[in-house]
């Protein structure tokens, strides 16, 4: 029997990335999960990321520490910027400059070390809050970069960045996860969750998550303040 293919899966502890991990596992990948302690205000997500990774039988869970709060520029990394609790036009202040580029670059490096050529990330172009680094053209560009900038890429061992949620609404994501046995009570999506993982119920992430469960006809297991 051949060993399963390895994949690096970015896991934030939220609804989307947990669903992606379940999908990668269902496809038969040996999943190496990667999270980032990047100076975010909602640090309860790191506990959730470790929890869901273990529940979904990852091979190894790694947390990489970064200091994106040292440059700020986002309500998620600068406590002087309030997390908006009303819908806004354009790219919201919860956008973290270059976050997915940094995260995917580190995931790419770990994948090359592991001999893995598949990277999974839970970006979504439907309910994506306006973030420019969640669009399909961005992912395509990063995949091109990955195969130009690595030894494996130039030697013909190509990398693929998988985005199985890209064209799914939040309700479809919830249904897919439920079908795969995901326990969403283990996840934390709120941008300003308490240390205990209680969600505010007012930020953009909470609104999208709550509407997703409502539209899916599934009971919302989120613990709110």
PADRENLO-528232 format. One line per 2 residues: their letters; for each residue z, y, x of N, C-alpha, C. Coordinates in pm, whole numbers. Atoms other than C-alpha are relative to their C-alpha. Example, Ala and Ser with C-alpha at 12.3 -4.5 7.8 and 13.67 -1.06 7.14 Angstrom:
BEGIN
as = 0/-119/89/780/-450/1230/0/120/90 ~ -6/-119/-82/714/-106/1367/73/109/-77
This chain:
BEGIN
xx = 0/-120/85/0/0/0/0/125/88 ~ 6/-123/-77/-97/341/137/109/97/-45
xx = -101/-100/33/157/619/155/-61/107/-90 ~ 54/-107/85/122/891/-111/-36/124/81
xx = 36/-125/-65/-46/1216/-16/117/97/-9 ~ -106/-99/-3/194/1491/83/-50/132/-57
xx = 31/-134/48/203/1829/-88/121/90/21 ~ -105/-102/-3/402/2145/-30/-7/74/-133
xx = -7/-63/132/515/2289/-363/96/118/8 ~ -88/-116/3/650/2643/-389/83/-4/-128
xx = -92/14/113/955/2631/-613/98/117/1 ~ -90/-115/12/1139/2942/-730/125/-33/-82
xx = -109/32/91/1369/2766/-976/-29/41/-143 ~ 36/-45/134/1189/2917/-1274/-82/-101/-76
xx = 72/88/92/996/2767/-1562/-136/-43/58 ~ 136/31/-45/647/2787/-1409/-1/-92/121
xx = 5/81/-123/715/2650/-1062/59/-139/-22 ~ -57/131/30/928/2369/-1203/-104/-87/-70
xx = 107/74/67/641/2268/-1430/-105/-46/100 ~ 98/35/-102/403/2273/-1133/50/-117/85
xx = -57/111/-77/639/2048/-936/-12/-130/-77 ~ 13/120/83/644/1801/-1226/-145/-48/-5
xx = 142/36/2/264/1812/-1239/-43/-66/131 ~ 36/56/-131/226/1748/-865/57/-140/15
xx = -64/132/-6/469/1459/-887/-74/-100/-88 ~ 72/88/92/281/1315/-1187/-136/-41/57
xx = 128/33/-64/-39/1325/-980/17/-93/119 ~ -25/98/-105/126/1097/-727/29/57/137
xx = -30/-60/-129/205/1346/-451/145/-22/40 ~ -134/-9/-58/506/1317/-224/26/148/22
xx = -16/-145/8/644/1665/-283/108/52/95 ~ -90/-71/-89/803/1884/-18/15/141/-60
xx = -17/-125/75/954/2182/-199/48/112/92 ~ -25/-115/-86/977/2528/-49/43/119/-84
xx = -52/-119/68/1187/2822/-165/30/107/104 ~ -20/-113/-91/1256/3165/-19/122/82/-42
xx = -111/-94/14/1576/3360/21/-50/130/63 ~ 72/-115/-55/1394/3691/56/69/134/-28
xx = -74/-122/32/1664/3940/-41/-12/39/-145 ~ 16/-27/142/1596/3910/-413/136/19/-69
xx = -125/-25/73/1856/4038/-657/41/-119/-85 ~ -29/113/90/1830/3725/-875/16/-128/81
xx = -20/110/-94/1974/3480/-624/38/-131/-69 ~ -28/124/73/2074/3231/-895/-121/-91/-2
xx = 121/82/1/1713/3115/-876/0/-98/117 ~ -4/90/-115/1783/2960/-533/79/-126/-32
xx = -79/115/44/2050/2735/-682/-83/-85/-95 ~ 85/72/95/1811/2645/-963/-113/-73/72
xx = 110/64/-74/1531/2569/-714/46/-129/65 ~ -54/121/-61/1749/2322/-529/28/-106/-107
xx = -35/92/109/1862/2170/-860/-124/-69/-57 ~ 119/61/60/1514/2116/-1004/-76/-85/101
xx = 67/79/-102/1376/1990/-674/63/-139/9 ~ -69/129/-4/1641/1718/-661/-26/-81/-126
xx = 20/70/126/1595/1633/-1029/-139/-61/-10 ~ 138/48/6/1221/1586/-977/-39/-77/127
xx = 21/97/-109/1263/1363/-670/-87/53/113 ~ 73/-48/-117/1130/1585/-395/41/-81/123
xx = -30/68/-126/1115/1438/-45/96/84/83 ~ -82/-93/-77/1267/1745/119/-9/137/-65
xx = -3/-137/51/1374/2090/3/37/94/113 ~ -23/-94/-109/1350/2376/248/12/141/-56
xx = -15/-141/35/1476/2733/206/-24/84/125 ~ 32/-90/-111/1321/2993/436/58/137/-30
xx = -63/-130/19/1511/3316/483/-88/111/57 ~ 79/-118/-36/1318/3642/490/80/123/-42
xx = -69/-124/38/1429/4003/461/-98/99/-60 ~ 91/-92/66/1179/4154/225/75/120/-60
xx = -78/-114/46/1463/4374/102/8/110/106 ~ -3/-102/-106/1442/4551/438/-114/99/-14
xx = 109/-95/25/1111/4704/330/3/50/-144 ~ -15/-46/138/1195/4727/-42/-131/9/-74
xx = 124/-24/73/929/4865/-272/-11/-75/-131 ~ 3/78/124/1023/4644/-568/138/2/-63
xx = -128/10/69/1292/4630/-833/71/-131/31 ~ -62/128/-32/1352/4272/-718/65/-3/138
xx = -54/-3/-136/1434/4369/-359/72/130/35 ~ -65/-129/-23/1572/4723/-392/90/30/-119
xx = -95/-19/110/1888/4768/-599/-2/142/-55 ~ 11/-137/50/1809/5139/-632/-109/13/-106
xx = 106/-1/100/1510/5051/-853/41/-91/-115 ~ -44/79/116/1604/4935/-1203/-108/-98/-44
xx = 92/95/62/1448/4624/-1351/-34/52/-138 ~ 35/-54/131/1250/4750/-1653/32/-98/-112
xx = -33/83/115/1360/4623/-1991/-90/30/-119 ~ 104/-26/99/1061/4756/-2183/-135/-30/63
xx = 134/27/-51/696/4660/-2151/-60/128/61 ~ 60/-115/-67/507/4888/-1910/-149/-26/22
xx = 142/10/-29/141/4960/-1838/-21/-16/151 ~ 33/13/-141/-19/4863/-1509/87/-101/71
xx = -78/92/-82/143/4675/-1223/146/45/-3 ~ -139/-41/17/519/4675/-1288/76/11/132
xx = -81/-18/-122/792/4771/-1039/65/-129/45 ~ -50/130/-44/895/4404/-1027/-99/-70/94
xx = 93/52/-100/584/4338/-814/62/18/139 ~ -52/-4/-136/700/4252/-461/-118/5/96
xx = 118/-15/-85/448/4381/-204/-24/-120/92 ~ 49/108/-87/256/4094/-37/81/-129/-12
xx = -90/116/6/509/3834/-159/-75/-133/4 ~ 68/129/2/268/3554/-245/-80/-26/128
xx = 70/18/-127/69/3615/73/96/-51/108 ~ -102/46/-96/385/3577/282/42/-143/-32
xx = -47/133/39/503/3274/84/-105/-107/28 ~ 106/99/-21/169/3095/93/-28/-21/148
xx = 22/14/-144/133/3163/465/103/-95/62 ~ -104/89/-52/464/2993/538/-19/-141/-54
xx = 29/132/56/378/2710/301/-115/-66/76 ~ 114/51/-76/50/2670/490/46/-52/137
xx = -51/43/-129/233/2650/821/77/-131/-9 ~ -77/123/16/473/2385/693/-91/-117/-35
xx = 94/104/37/188/2191/536/-72/-55/123 ~ 71/46/-119/4/2178/867/92/-84/89
xx = -97/79/-77/318/2053/1043/20/-138/-61 ~ -23/126/71/367/1785/778/-122/-91/-5
xx = 123/75/21/5/1674/780/-38/-4/-147 ~ 34/-14/142/-23/1786/417/-114/99/-12
xx = 113/-91/17/-340/1953/293/-12/50/-143 ~ -5/-47/138/-237/2035/-62/124/87/-18
xx = -108/-95/28/-26/2335/-162/-6/34/-148 ~ -7/-31/143/89/2394/-519/84/126/-20
xx = -72/-123/33/194/2732/-658/-19/30/-149 ~ 0/-18/146/278/2835/-1015/-51/133/-48
xx = 54/-128/47/71/3152/-1045/-79/-20/-128 ~ 59/9/133/-76/3232/-1382/-70/130/-33
xx = 79/-120/29/-351/3474/-1486/11/44/-145 ~ -13/-33/142/-259/3474/-1856/128/81/-23
xx = -130/-68/17/112/3564/-1860/55/37/137 ~ -35/-20/-141/127/3702/-1507/60/137/29
xx = -68/-130/-13/284/4046/-1569/-79/104/79 ~ 81/-99/-70/-4/4224/-1395/4/-8/151
xx = -9/10/-145/66/4100/-1042/-137/-33/60 ~ 133/25/-56/-251/4119/-828/-9/-130/78
xx = 4/123/-79/-151/3815/-619/23/-124/-85 ~ -4/115/90/-154/3586/-923/-137/-28/-60
xx = 134/13/57/-528/3611/-989/-80/-110/71 ~ 78/107/-63/-780/3331/-925/-79/45/121
xx = 77/-46/-115/-987/3547/-689/88/16/123 ~ -93/-7/-113/-679/3603/-475/24/-139/59
xx = -25/136/-48/-606/3229/-455/-122/-53/75 ~ 122/44/-68/-969/3157/-364/-11/64/138
xx = 6/-69/-129/-951/3417/-88/102/-56/97 ~ -102/56/-90/-628/3274/49/-42/-139/47
xx = 43/133/-40/-772/2922/50/-107/10/110 ~ 100/-23/-104/-1069/3052/251/69/35/131
xx = -77/-38/-119/-826/3214/496/68/-123/61 ~ -73/117/-48/-625/2890/521/-90/-91/82
xx = 91/91/-69/-930/2697/632/-71/65/119 ~ 52/-71/-117/-1039/2964/880/107/15/109
xx = -106/-44/-90/-699/3027/1039/88/-112/54 ~ -84/112/-42/-562/2677/1105/-80/-100/83
xx = 66/105/-77/-636/2400/1350/-60/-106/-92 ~ 52/102/91/-668/2147/1069/-124/48/-73
xx = 114/-53/73/-905/2373/880/-127/-1/82 ~ 121/-9/-82/-1144/2430/1167/-45/-137/50
xx = 37/136/-41/-1134/2059/1256/-41/-86/-119 ~ 55/70/115/-1243/1966/904/100/-61/-95
xx = -104/51/92/-912/1873/743/39/115/-92 ~ -5/-119/83/-940/2120/461/125/6/-87
xx = -113/-27/88/-654/2274/267/-48/40/-139 ~ 27/-40/137/-653/2313/-109/126/63/-58
xx = -111/-65/71/-432/2557/-299/-17/-29/-149 ~ 7/41/139/-363/2412/-643/77/98/-89
xx = -63/-92/95/-286/2644/-935/-18/-56/-142 ~ 26/67/128/-262/2413/-1239/36/82/-123
xx = -38/-83/116/-112/2685/-1460/-90/121/-18 ~ 74/-125/-7/-374/2949/-1386/-51/48/-136
xx = 61/-41/126/-538/2949/-1730/81/-40/-122 ~ -86/46/109/-244/2834/-1941/90/111/-52
xx = -100/-88/58/-37/3039/-2182/138/-58/20 ~ -137/47/-23/339/3017/-2156/37/-114/-93
xx = -30/109/93/357/2796/-2465/-63/-131/46 ~ 65/120/-52/108/2552/-2313/75/-55/121
xx = -77/42/-117/313/2545/-1994/126/-73/-44 ~ -121/64/52/628/2464/-2189/-32/-139/-54
xx = 36/131/57/455/2183/-2379/-33/-100/110 ~ 36/90/-109/312/2039/-2058/124/-50/73
xx = -123/39/-68/653/2039/-1895/83/-97/-82 ~ -76/90/87/821/1878/-2193/-63/-139/2
xx = 69/129/-5/557/1604/-2189/29/-75/130 ~ -30/61/-131/644/1542/-1822/150/-21/22
xx = -143/24/-8/1015/1526/-1895/81/107/70 ~ -74/-108/-65/1116/1862/-1748/117/44/-88
xx = -119/-54/67/1467/1975/-1841/9/148/36 ~ 6/-143/-31/1423/2351/-1864/138/67/2
xx = -134/-58/-10/1798/2406/-1895/43/14/146 ~ -32/-8/-143/1806/2358/-1517/-64/121/66
xx = 78/-107/-62/1573/2653/-1458/58/138/-28 ~ -40/-141/16/1639/3026/-1415/-123/86/26
xx = 119/-84/-13/1359/3279/-1474/32/149/4 ~ -35/-142/19/1544/3609/-1531/-3/77/131
xx = 6/-86/-118/1479/3894/-1286/136/56/40 ~ -133/-52/-31/1844/4000/-1307/108/-95/-52
xx = -97/99/43/2028/3676/-1376/133/19/72 ~ -132/-6/-63/2401/3663/-1307/12/-112/104
xx = -22/105/-100/2542/3452/-1024/13/-137/-66 ~ -14/126/74/2611/3187/-1289/-131/-45/-64
xx = 130/36/54/2244/3185/-1388/-22/42/-144 ~ 17/-49/136/2288/3366/-1719/-111/105/-3
xx = 115/-89/10/1971/3548/-1827/32/124/-83 ~ -26/-125/72/1961/3908/-1948/-64/0/-138
xx = 70/3/129/1714/3835/-2229/-83/123/-27 ~ 68/-127/26/1553/4178/-2186/-114/29/97
xx = 105/-31/-98/1338/4182/-1871/-131/-69/-37 ~ 133/53/29/968/4096/-1867/-3/-153/11
xx = -1/145/-19/1030/3746/-1736/72/-70/-114 ~ -73/57/114/1286/3675/-2008/-83/5/-128
xx = 80/-13/123/1054/3806/-2280/-112/-103/-4 ~ 109/98/-5/763/3589/-2166/52/-142/-19
xx = -58/134/10/984/3283/-2132/43/-30/-144 ~ -48/21/137/1147/3327/-2473/-116/-18/-97
xx = 116/12/89/810/3380/-2644/-71/-132/20 ~ 63/128/-27/674/3071/-2471/65/-114/-75
xx = -72/105/74/943/2847/-2618/-23/16/-151 ~ 21/-25/142/901/3013/-2958/-139/-47/-43
xx = 137/37/36/522/2966/-2961/-24/-150/13 ~ 15/144/-19/557/2607/-2838/77/-79/-106
xx = -81/69/98/800/2528/-3119/107/-87/62 ~ -100/75/-75/1056/2409/-2865/127/84/10
xx = -127/-72/-9/1423/2504/-2864/18/58/139 ~ -19/-70/-126/1497/2758/-2592/136/-38/59
xx = -128/41/-58/1764/2610/-2359/62/104/93 ~ -47/-104/-90/1809/2936/-2168/140/46/-37
xx = -134/-54/20/2167/3054/-2124/-5/151/22 ~ 5/-146/-8/2186/3425/-2201/139/60/12
x = -127/-73/-13/2455/3678/-2120/58/32/-138
